[in-house]
């Protein structure tokens, strides 16, 4: 049995700068599924992405998906890509096992929490205030560098990581501190600054883009207080669900979110293309 990929469309050049192409998965020229391969809209042209992989029920559990994914890696190498990624819903255990067996590792996961209608109270001594313009300027310079370093640690070339940090901030914050739907807060405890919070309330959703307890004040529960502040802001804005992203290996953050009732909705996996 020979499993191959057969293009069903020309190579697409998309408006967001990515490339993509759809293929039939064929066994001895017989179509048994589909795979959609592209490049990453957030990480650039050097990172390929398995957008979708589907095998028809009669041909499942026969290794068709595995061979198709390996064939997609060869296509991605031909595009000049040095990494490949995919996103797997939390409930897709079979897909998670398939990509894990091929050497993909967890890079980050999306999490969500359904909120009630009563905003949580902050602990005694803790208060929040809006970030000032001067504070925002200092925060943004530091956050861009920290964000780029996070991606460099996960295998992204340094120039690409810094370009991503710059473009993501430009896209999300076209008007800086004054961007509609973006809340920047400073948490203080007994008069001392202990952390910062960036919450998005755009597009009818609530999302935590950044939550950081200051290094000198870590291990004292301020990260939890910052998350309570985020939930409070979401509820007061009428958002019933709060989402966030956590990178693999950030064990303190993962434990914090799980203890607060956040559940994984999606996993992002990646693999270097050698």
PASEBA-1860 file (N, C-alpha, C; in nm, 3 decimals):
! residues 274
1> XXXXXXXX> 0.083/-0.118/0.000/0.000/0.000/0.000/0.088/0.125/0.000 ~ 0.063/0.217/-0.092/0.140/0.341/-0.102/0.050/0.459/-0.070 ~ 0.087/0.535/0.033/0.011/0.654/0.071/0.082/0.777/0.018 ~ 0.011/0.861/-0.056/0.070/0.982/-0.116/-0.024/1.100/-0.096 ~ 0.030/1.219/-0.120/-0.050/1.342/-0.119/-0.068/1.391/-0.261 ~ -0.194/1.422/-0.297/-0.225/1.471/-0.431/-0.281/1.614/-0.419 ~ -0.213/1.714/-0.473/-0.266/1.852/-0.463/-0.402/1.863/-0.529 ~ -0.491/1.938/-0.464/-0.624/1.960/-0.522/-0.645/2.107/-0.555
9> XXXXXXXX> -0.540/2.188/-0.537/-0.548/2.331/-0.571/-0.406/2.382/-0.590 ~ -0.391/2.495/-0.661/-0.258/2.556/-0.671/-0.212/2.607/-0.534 ~ -0.084/2.632/-0.521/-0.031/2.693/-0.398/-0.097/2.829/-0.379 ~ -0.156/2.851/-0.263/-0.228/2.974/-0.234/-0.136/3.076/-0.166 ~ -0.141/3.198/-0.212/-0.074/3.310/-0.147/-0.182/3.394/-0.080 ~ -0.189/3.385/0.052/-0.302/3.443/0.124/-0.278/3.588/0.164 ~ -0.389/3.657/0.195/-0.381/3.800/0.226/-0.297/3.829/0.349 ~ -0.288/3.733/0.442/-0.210/3.755/0.564/-0.062/3.723/0.545
17> XXXXXXXX> -0.021/3.696/0.421/0.120/3.669/0.393/0.158/3.523/0.399 ~ 0.065/3.437/0.435/0.097/3.294/0.446/0.078/3.224/0.311 ~ 0.136/3.105/0.302/0.112/3.014/0.190/0.029/2.897/0.241 ~ -0.048/2.835/0.154/-0.122/2.716/0.193/-0.158/2.635/0.069 ~ -0.188/2.507/0.094/-0.231/2.420/-0.015/-0.305/2.301/0.044 ~ -0.410/2.258/-0.023/-0.489/2.142/0.017/-0.449/2.021/-0.068 ~ -0.449/1.905/-0.002/-0.410/1.781/-0.068/-0.510/1.671/-0.034 ~ -0.531/1.581/-0.129/-0.597/1.455/-0.098/-0.493/1.358/-0.045
25> XXXXXXXX> -0.533/1.282/0.057/-0.449/1.171/0.102/-0.495/1.048/0.024 ~ -0.405/0.988/-0.051/-0.443/0.877/-0.139/-0.365/0.751/-0.103 ~ -0.433/0.638/-0.111/-0.370/0.506/-0.095/-0.385/0.434/-0.228 ~ -0.271/0.408/-0.294/-0.274/0.349/-0.429/-0.368/0.428/-0.520 ~ -0.357/0.560/-0.513/-0.435/0.655/-0.594/-0.580/0.666/-0.552 ~ -0.623/0.595/-0.448/-0.761/0.604/-0.399/-0.769/0.707/-0.285 ~ -0.852/0.812/-0.299/-0.863/0.914/-0.194/-0.919/0.855/-0.065 ~ -0.849/0.881/0.045/-0.896/0.833/0.175/-0.906/0.945/0.279
33> XXXXXXXX> -0.869/1.067/0.239/-0.874/1.178/0.334/-0.820/1.305/0.275 ~ -0.799/1.404/0.361/-0.750/1.535/0.317/-0.651/1.589/0.419 ~ -0.558/1.671/0.370/-0.470/1.745/0.459/-0.454/1.886/0.405 ~ -0.459/1.982/0.494/-0.443/2.123/0.458/-0.315/2.172/0.525 ~ -0.218/2.211/0.445/-0.088/2.255/0.495/-0.068/2.402/0.463 ~ -0.010/2.475/0.556/0.016/2.616/0.533/0.138/2.662/0.610 ~ 0.163/2.791/0.606/0.267/2.850/0.691/0.199/2.930/0.801 ~ 0.275/2.957/0.905/0.217/3.016/1.027/0.194/3.166/1.012
41> XXXXXXXX> 0.072/3.213/1.037/0.045/3.357/1.030/0.112/3.436/1.141 ~ 0.149/3.369/1.250/0.208/3.441/1.363/0.359/3.422/1.374 ~ 0.412/3.311/1.321/0.555/3.283/1.336/0.634/3.301/1.207 ~ 0.566/3.328/1.097/0.636/3.358/0.974/0.649/3.241/0.879 ~ 0.713/3.269/0.765/0.719/3.176/0.654/0.808/3.056/0.680 ~ 0.892/3.063/0.783/0.981/2.950/0.811/0.915/2.841/0.894 ~ 0.793/2.866/0.939/0.721/2.769/1.022/0.598/2.719/0.947 ~ 0.595/2.591/0.915/0.480/2.531/0.848/0.374/2.496/0.952
49> XXXXXXXX> 0.252/2.474/0.903/0.141/2.445/0.996/0.049/2.342/0.932 ~ 0.024/2.233/1.004/-0.081/2.140/0.963/-0.213/2.199/1.011 ~ -0.287/2.258/0.917/-0.411/2.327/0.952/-0.522/2.226/0.978 ~ -0.526/2.121/0.898/-0.629/2.018/0.915/-0.580/1.887/0.857 ~ -0.615/1.779/0.921/-0.583/1.645/0.873/-0.703/1.556/0.902 ~ -0.756/1.495/0.796/-0.877/1.415/0.811/-0.863/1.288/0.729 ~ -0.895/1.174/0.792/-0.895/1.044/0.725/-1.036/0.985/0.737 ~ -1.089/0.932/0.628/-1.224/0.874/0.628/-1.230/0.755/0.723
57> XXXXXXXX> -1.343/0.737/0.786/-1.360/0.635/0.889/-1.314/0.495/0.845 ~ -1.350/0.445/0.726/-1.308/0.308/0.691/-1.157/0.290/0.684 ~ -1.081/0.402/0.669/-0.936/0.391/0.655/-0.861/0.438/0.779 ~ -0.932/0.463/0.887/-0.864/0.504/1.009/-0.801/0.383/1.080 ~ -0.707/0.415/1.171/-0.637/0.312/1.249/-0.554/0.218/1.161 ~ -0.511/0.270/1.047/-0.425/0.193/0.958/-0.296/0.268/0.926 ~ -0.268/0.375/0.998/-0.146/0.451/0.977/-0.152/0.551/0.864 ~ -0.272/0.571/0.805/-0.282/0.666/0.693/-0.249/0.808/0.739
65> XXXXXXXX> -0.301/0.848/0.855/-0.277/0.983/0.904/-0.130/1.006/0.934 ~ -0.064/0.906/0.990/0.078/0.918/1.022/0.161/0.939/0.896 ~ 0.136/0.858/0.794/0.212/0.871/0.668/0.181/1.005/0.602 ~ 0.055/1.049/0.609/0.019/1.178/0.549/0.091/1.293/0.619 ~ 0.100/1.285/0.751/0.169/1.390/0.826/0.318/1.392/0.793 ~ 0.378/1.275/0.776/0.519/1.268/0.737/0.540/1.324/0.597 ~ 0.447/1.294/0.507/0.456/1.348/0.372/0.443/1.500/0.373 ~ 0.358/1.552/0.463/0.342/1.696/0.474/0.472/1.761/0.521
73> XXXXXXXX> 0.547/1.692/0.607/0.676/1.745/0.651/0.771/1.761/0.533 ~ 0.768/1.665/0.441/0.854/1.676/0.323/0.814/1.794/0.237 ~ 0.684/1.817/0.223/0.638/1.934/0.149/0.688/2.061/0.217 ~ 0.677/2.066/0.350/0.719/2.185/0.425/0.869/2.210/0.409 ~ 0.948/2.105/0.408/1.092/2.121/0.384/1.116/2.180/0.246 ~ 1.037/2.136/0.148/1.048/2.192/0.014/1.012/2.338/0.007 ~ 0.928/2.384/0.099/0.895/2.526/0.109/1.004/2.605/0.180 ~ 1.104/2.535/0.235/1.210/2.603/0.309/1.181/2.622/0.456
81> XXXXXXXX> 1.081/2.554/0.508/1.044/2.568/0.649/1.141/2.490/0.738 ~ 1.167/2.544/0.856/1.257/2.480/0.952/1.182/2.424/1.073 ~ 1.055/2.456/1.086/0.970/2.402/1.192/0.833/2.374/1.135 ~ 0.759/2.288/1.206/0.620/2.263/1.170/0.538/2.259/1.298 ~ 0.416/2.309/1.292/0.331/2.316/1.410/0.191/2.269/1.376 ~ 0.113/2.242/1.479/-0.028/2.211/1.462/-0.100/2.242/1.591 ~ -0.231/2.261/1.583/-0.314/2.284/1.700/-0.412/2.169/1.713 ~ -0.424/2.118/1.835/-0.508/2.002/1.860/-0.609/2.035/1.969
89> XXXXXXXX> -0.740/2.023/1.941/-0.840/2.046/2.046/-0.816/1.954/2.165 ~ -0.853/2.000/2.283/-0.827/1.924/2.406/-0.889/1.784/2.402 ~ -1.000/1.769/2.331/-1.070/1.641/2.328/-1.017/1.544/2.222 ~ -0.922/1.590/2.139/-0.876/1.508/2.026/-0.758/1.421/2.069 ~ -0.787/1.319/2.149/-0.681/1.234/2.202/-0.606/1.158/2.093 ~ -0.679/1.113/1.990/-0.614/1.036/1.883/-0.514/1.123/1.809 ~ -0.553/1.246/1.777/-0.461/1.337/1.708/-0.341/1.369/1.795 ~ -0.363/1.386/1.924/-0.253/1.416/2.016/-0.152/1.301/2.017
97> XXXXXXXX> -0.202/1.178/2.018/-0.112/1.062/2.017/-0.039/1.051/1.884 ~ -0.109/1.080/1.775/-0.048/1.070/1.642/0.070/1.166/1.631 ~ 0.047/1.293/1.663/0.154/1.391/1.648/0.264/1.369/1.752 ~ 0.227/1.323/1.870/0.328/1.292/1.970/0.421/1.182/1.924 ~ 0.367/1.081/1.858/0.448/0.971/1.808/0.543/1.016/1.698 ~ 0.508/1.126/1.630/0.592/1.179/1.523/0.697/1.278/1.574 ~ 0.703/1.298/1.705/0.806/1.385/1.760/0.764/1.527/1.787 ~ 0.635/1.557/1.768/0.586/1.689/1.806/0.582/1.698/1.959
105> XXXXXXXX> 0.616/1.814/2.011/0.612/1.836/2.155/0.521/1.954/2.187 ~ 0.467/1.954/2.307/0.377/2.060/2.350/0.454/2.191/2.362 ~ 0.405/2.296/2.297/0.466/2.428/2.304/0.386/2.520/2.396 ~ 0.257/2.519/2.381/0.171/2.601/2.467/0.029/2.548/2.457 ~ -0.055/2.591/2.550/-0.195/2.549/2.546/-0.286/2.666/2.578 ~ -0.403/2.664/2.515/-0.506/2.761/2.546/-0.594/2.707/2.657 ~ -0.633/2.798/2.748/-0.719/2.758/2.861/-0.832/2.860/2.873 ~ -0.942/2.815/2.931/-1.059/2.901/2.953/-1.124/2.868/3.086
113> XXXXXXXX> -1.196/2.968/3.137/-1.275/2.948/3.257/-1.409/3.018/3.239 ~ -1.518/2.946/3.268/-1.650/3.007/3.269/-1.667/3.083/3.400 ~ -1.704/3.208/3.388/-1.714/3.296/3.505/-1.857/3.306/3.555 ~ -1.870/3.331/3.682/-2.003/3.356/3.737/-2.044/3.500/3.714 ~ -2.141/3.544/3.789/-2.190/3.681/3.773/-2.141/3.776/3.881 ~ -2.073/3.722/3.983/-2.027/3.805/4.095/-1.877/3.825/4.085 ~ -1.830/3.949/4.068/-1.687/3.974/4.061/-1.617/3.935/4.190 ~ -1.505/3.865/4.183/-1.435/3.826/4.306/-1.372/3.946/4.374
121> XXXXXXXX> -1.363/3.939/4.505/-1.297/4.044/4.583/-1.146/4.019/4.584 ~ -1.070/4.126/4.586/-0.925/4.112/4.600/-0.891/4.095/4.748 ~ -0.781/4.027/4.778/-0.743/4.007/4.918/-0.720/4.140/4.990 ~ -0.735/4.142/5.121/-0.710/4.264/5.198/-0.569/4.318/5.171 ~ -0.561/4.448/5.154/-0.432/4.513/5.128/-0.396/4.524/4.983 ~ -0.470/4.455/4.894/-0.441/4.458/4.751/-0.537/4.551/4.679 ~ -0.485/4.638/4.596/-0.565/4.731/4.517/-0.508/4.738/4.376 ~ -0.591/4.780/4.282/-0.547/4.792/4.143/-0.570/4.934/4.094
129> XXXXXXXX> -0.483/4.979/4.005/-0.499/5.110/3.943/-0.463/5.099/3.795 ~ -0.517/5.187/3.711/-0.479/5.185/3.570/-0.332/5.220/3.552 ~ -0.269/5.163/3.452/-0.130/5.191/3.421/-0.118/5.332/3.363 ~ -0.016/5.406/3.403/0.008/5.539/3.347/0.079/5.527/3.213 ~ 0.084/5.636/3.137/0.154/5.634/3.008/0.302/5.603/3.028 ~ 0.365/5.665/3.127/0.506/5.637/3.152/0.526/5.491/3.191 ~ 0.436/5.441/3.273/0.445/5.302/3.314/0.425/5.208/3.195 ~ 0.333/5.244/3.107/0.308/5.162/2.988/0.430/5.159/2.897
137> XXXXXXXX> 0.494/5.273/2.876/0.611/5.278/2.788/0.721/5.187/2.841 ~ 0.745/5.191/2.972/0.848/5.106/3.032/0.806/4.960/3.026 ~ 0.679/4.934/3.052/0.629/4.797/3.047/0.641/4.739/2.907 ~ 0.603/4.816/2.805/0.605/4.764/2.669/0.746/4.730/2.622 ~ 0.842/4.815/2.652/0.980/4.786/2.612/1.029/4.657/2.676 ~ 1.000/4.640/2.803/1.043/4.519/2.875/0.966/4.397/2.826 ~ 0.835/4.413/2.804/0.751/4.300/2.766/0.786/4.249/2.626 ~ 0.816/4.339/2.533/0.856/4.296/2.399/0.980/4.208/2.405
145> XXXXXXXX> 1.078/4.250/2.483/1.201/4.172/2.495/1.174/4.037/2.561 ~ 1.095/4.037/2.667/1.064/3.912/2.737/0.986/3.817/2.646 ~ 0.892/3.871/2.571/0.811/3.791/2.479/0.898/3.729/2.371 ~ 0.990/3.808/2.314/1.080/3.755/2.212/1.167/3.644/2.269 ~ 1.218/3.661/2.391/1.303/3.560/2.452/1.227/3.430/2.476 ~ 1.099/3.442/2.506/1.016/3.323/2.525/1.013/3.239/2.398 ~ 1.001/3.305/2.282/0.997/3.231/2.156/1.135/3.180/2.115 ~ 1.240/3.255/2.147/1.375/3.209/2.117/1.404/3.080/2.193
153> XXXXXXXX> 1.361/3.075/2.319/1.381/2.955/2.400/1.308/2.834/2.342 ~ 1.210/2.859/2.256/1.132/2.750/2.195/1.172/2.726/2.051 ~ 1.292/2.771/2.015/1.350/2.733/1.886/1.332/2.831/1.773 ~ 1.266/2.945/1.796/1.247/3.041/1.689/1.376/3.122/1.672 ~ 1.421/3.144/1.548/1.541/3.226/1.528/1.526/3.363/1.594 ~ 1.637/3.418/1.643/1.631/3.542/1.720/1.567/3.656/1.642 ~ 1.607/3.672/1.516/1.550/3.782/1.436/1.400/3.763/1.417 ~ 1.358/3.640/1.393/1.216/3.611/1.374/1.138/3.637/1.502
161> XXXXXXXX> 1.195/3.598/1.616/1.127/3.618/1.744/1.108/3.767/1.774 ~ 1.211/3.846/1.750/1.199/3.991/1.776/1.100/4.055/1.678 ~ 1.100/4.008/1.553/1.003/4.060/1.456/0.861/4.025/1.497 ~ 0.842/3.904/1.551/0.709/3.863/1.597/0.664/3.950/1.714 ~ 0.754/3.972/1.810/0.719/4.055/1.925/0.677/4.194/1.880 ~ 0.752/4.249/1.786/0.720/4.384/1.737/0.586/4.386/1.662 ~ 0.567/4.290/1.571/0.445/4.291/1.489/0.322/4.259/1.572 ~ 0.334/4.167/1.670/0.220/4.134/1.755/0.175/4.256/1.835
169> XXXXXXXX> 0.270/4.330/1.890/0.232/4.449/1.967/0.173/4.557/1.876 ~ 0.228/4.572/1.757/0.173/4.671/1.664/0.032/4.635/1.622 ~ 0.008/4.506/1.603/-0.124/4.460/1.560/-0.227/4.472/1.673 ~ -0.187/4.431/1.793/-0.281/4.430/1.905/-0.299/4.568/1.969 ~ -0.196/4.651/1.959/-0.199/4.780/2.028/-0.168/4.894/1.930 ~ -0.253/4.912/1.829/-0.224/5.017/1.729/-0.221/5.157/1.789 ~ -0.290/5.176/1.901/-0.292/5.307/1.966/-0.231/5.300/2.106 ~ -0.145/5.201/2.126/-0.076/5.190/2.253/-0.170/5.175/2.371
177> XXXXXXXX> -0.143/5.250/2.474/-0.223/5.245/2.596/-0.368/5.282/2.569 ~ -0.392/5.364/2.466/-0.528/5.413/2.436/-0.606/5.319/2.345 ~ -0.553/5.202/2.310/-0.624/5.109/2.223/-0.754/5.065/2.289 ~ -0.865/5.077/2.213/-0.996/5.040/2.266/-0.999/4.893/2.308 ~ -1.063/4.867/2.422/-1.084/4.730/2.466/-0.964/4.667/2.533 ~ -0.857/4.744/2.553/-0.738/4.690/2.620/-0.724/4.756/2.757 ~ -0.714/4.675/2.860/-0.700/4.725/2.997/-0.562/4.690/3.049 ~ -0.490/4.791/3.097/-0.358/4.772/3.157/-0.365/4.819/3.301
185> XXXXXXXX> -0.333/4.727/3.391/-0.349/4.755/3.534/-0.219/4.728/3.609 ~ -0.203/4.801/3.718/-0.093/4.779/3.812/-0.153/4.733/3.944 ~ -0.104/4.621/3.995/-0.150/4.571/4.124/-0.055/4.621/4.233 ~ -0.114/4.674/4.339/-0.036/4.719/4.454/-0.082/4.644/4.578 ~ 0.013/4.618/4.666/-0.020/4.554/4.794/0.042/4.636/4.906 ~ -0.046/4.687/4.990/-0.005/4.773/5.101/0.085/4.886/5.051 ~ 0.044/4.943/4.937/0.111/5.060/4.883/0.228/5.034/4.792 ~ 0.273/4.910/4.780/0.388/4.876/4.695/0.341/4.807/4.568
193> XXXXXXXX> 0.399/4.844/4.455/0.367/4.777/4.328/0.417/4.633/4.334 ~ 0.330/4.538/4.295/0.368/4.396/4.300/0.346/4.323/4.169 ~ 0.282/4.386/4.068/0.260/4.316/3.943/0.181/4.398/3.843 ~ 0.171/4.345/3.721/0.098/4.412/3.613/0.007/4.313/3.542 ~ -0.095/4.366/3.477/-0.195/4.284/3.409/-0.239/4.351/3.280 ~ -0.248/4.270/3.172/-0.301/4.316/3.043/-0.417/4.225/3.006 ~ -0.537/4.283/3.000/-0.659/4.210/2.966/-0.721/4.273/2.841 ~ -0.761/4.187/2.747/-0.832/4.232/2.628/-0.981/4.207/2.644
201> XXXXXXXX> -1.061/4.306/2.610/-1.207/4.294/2.611/-1.263/4.322/2.472 ~ -1.193/4.279/2.370/-1.233/4.304/2.232/-1.312/4.187/2.176 ~ -1.389/4.216/2.071/-1.463/4.113/1.995/-1.554/4.028/2.083 ~ -1.609/4.089/2.187/-1.703/4.018/2.272/-1.640/3.913/2.362 ~ -1.507/3.910/2.370/-1.438/3.810/2.451/-1.349/3.877/2.556 ~ -1.309/3.800/2.653/-1.213/3.846/2.752/-1.093/3.753/2.748 ~ -0.973/3.812/2.745/-0.853/3.732/2.728/-0.738/3.796/2.805 ~ -0.664/3.715/2.878/-0.547/3.764/2.949/-0.426/3.750/2.857
209> XXXXXXXX> -0.372/3.863/2.814/-0.254/3.859/2.729/-0.125/3.855/2.810 ~ -0.126/3.916/2.927/-0.003/3.919/3.005/-0.036/3.938/3.152 ~ 0.024/3.856/3.235/0.008/3.869/3.380/0.143/3.838/3.443 ~ 0.197/3.936/3.517/0.332/3.921/3.571/0.337/3.976/3.713 ~ 0.377/3.891/3.806/0.410/3.937/3.940/0.555/3.983/3.938 ~ 0.583/4.100/3.994/0.720/4.151/3.994/0.813/4.054/4.067 ~ 0.935/4.033/4.015/1.026/3.932/4.071/1.045/3.940/4.222 ~ 1.055/4.061/4.275/1.082/4.076/4.419/0.962/4.037/4.505
217> XXXXXXXX> 0.845/4.019/4.441/0.723/3.992/4.519/0.660/3.858/4.482 ~ 0.734/3.770/4.415/0.678/3.642/4.375/0.673/3.545/4.494 ~ 0.587/3.446/4.480/0.573/3.347/4.586/0.489/3.394/4.703 ~ 0.415/3.504/4.684/0.334/3.559/4.793/0.185/3.566/4.757 ~ 0.147/3.500/4.649/0.006/3.497/4.611/-0.041/3.609/4.522 ~ 0.052/3.694/4.477/0.008/3.808/4.395/-0.033/3.766/4.254 ~ 0.025/3.656/4.204/-0.019/3.606/4.075/-0.165/3.566/4.078 ~ -0.206/3.501/4.186/-0.347/3.465/4.202/-0.434/3.591/4.211
225> XXXXXXXX> -0.387/3.691/4.283/-0.464/3.815/4.295/-0.479/3.883/4.159 ~ -0.374/3.881/4.079/-0.381/3.939/3.944/-0.486/3.867/3.860 ~ -0.494/3.734/3.873/-0.594/3.659/3.798/-0.735/3.688/3.850 ~ -0.750/3.709/3.979/-0.881/3.749/4.033/-0.920/3.886/3.978 ~ -0.822/3.974/3.964/-0.848/4.106/3.906/-0.894/4.091/3.761 ~ -0.829/4.001/3.686/-0.869/3.978/3.547/-1.013/3.927/3.539 ~ -1.047/3.834/3.628/-1.185/3.781/3.629/-1.283/3.892/3.666 ~ -1.245/3.974/3.759/-1.331/4.085/3.800/-1.357/4.180/3.682
233> XXXXXXXX> -1.253/4.213/3.608/-1.268/4.303/3.494/-1.354/4.240/3.385 ~ -1.338/4.109/3.363/-1.418/4.041/3.261/-1.565/4.039/3.299 ~ -1.595/4.006/3.423/-1.734/4.000/3.468/-1.799/4.137/3.463 ~ -1.727/4.239/3.506/-1.783/4.375/3.505/-1.808/4.423/3.363 ~ -1.735/4.367/3.265/-1.756/4.403/3.125/-1.859/4.313/3.057 ~ -1.919/4.220/3.132/-2.021/4.134/3.075/-1.968/4.018/2.994 ~ -1.844/3.978/3.017/-1.786/3.865/2.944/-1.798/3.740/3.030 ~ -1.865/3.636/2.982/-1.889/3.516/3.064/-1.773/3.418/3.070
241> XXXXXXXX> -1.675/3.435/2.982/-1.563/3.341/2.975/-1.433/3.421/2.966 ~ -1.330/3.372/3.036/-1.198/3.435/3.032/-1.098/3.333/2.980 ~ -1.022/3.371/2.877/-0.925/3.282/2.816/-0.783/3.329/2.839 ~ -0.689/3.238/2.816/-0.548/3.273/2.830/-0.463/3.167/2.760 ~ -0.335/3.196/2.748/-0.238/3.103/2.692/-0.128/3.080/2.794 ~ -0.079/2.956/2.804/0.032/2.927/2.893/0.132/2.840/2.819 ~ 0.260/2.878/2.827/0.364/2.802/2.760/0.399/2.677/2.840 ~ 0.431/2.572/2.769/0.474/2.448/2.833/0.600/2.473/2.915
249> XXXXXXXX> 0.606/2.413/3.031/0.721/2.430/3.117/0.706/2.539/3.220 ~ 0.604/2.623/3.205/0.579/2.727/3.305/0.491/2.665/3.414 ~ 0.553/2.578/3.492/0.478/2.498/3.589/0.403/2.580/3.692 ~ 0.464/2.685/3.751/0.388/2.765/3.849/0.260/2.824/3.790 ~ 0.268/2.874/3.666/0.150/2.932/3.603/0.046/2.825/3.573 ~ 0.091/2.710/3.522/-0.003/2.601/3.492/-0.078/2.557/3.618 ~ -0.006/2.543/3.728/-0.069/2.502/3.853/-0.166/2.608/3.904 ~ -0.127/2.734/3.890/-0.215/2.844/3.933/-0.346/2.842/3.856
257> XXXXXXXX> -0.338/2.834/3.723/-0.459/2.839/3.642/-0.548/2.718/3.669 ~ -0.488/2.602/3.682/-0.567/2.482/3.711/-0.635/2.493/3.847 ~ -0.565/2.549/3.945/-0.624/2.563/4.079/-0.739/2.662/4.079 ~ -0.739/2.755/3.984/-0.847/2.854/3.974/-0.963/2.805/3.889 ~ -0.951/2.686/3.832/-1.062/2.629/3.756/-1.053/2.645/3.606 ~ -0.938/2.684/3.553/-0.923/2.695/3.408/-0.902/2.556/3.349 ~ -0.961/2.536/3.231/-0.951/2.408/3.164/-0.888/2.425/3.027 ~ -0.809/2.324/2.987/-0.743/2.328/2.857/-0.846/2.312/2.745
265> XXXXXXXX> -0.839/2.400/2.645/-0.928/2.393/2.530/-0.854/2.351/2.403 ~ -0.724/2.379/2.398/-0.647/2.352/2.276/-0.499/2.342/2.312 ~ -0.429/2.252/2.242/-0.284/2.239/2.260/-0.214/2.273/2.129 ~ -0.107/2.348/2.137/-0.023/2.379/2.022/0.103/2.295/2.031 ~ 0.132/2.219/1.927/0.247/2.130/1.922/0.342/2.174/1.812 ~ 0.469/2.148/1.830/0.566/2.188/1.727/0.677/2.085/1.717 ~ 0.750/2.093/1.604/0.857/1.998/1.577/0.959/2.063/1.484 ~ 1.088/2.051/1.515/1.188/2.103/1.421/1.196/2.014/1.298
273> XX> 1.218/2.075/1.183/1.236/2.001/1.059/1.385/1.997/1.027 ~ 1.448/1.886/1.053/1.592/1.874/1.037/1.629/1.837/0.894
END
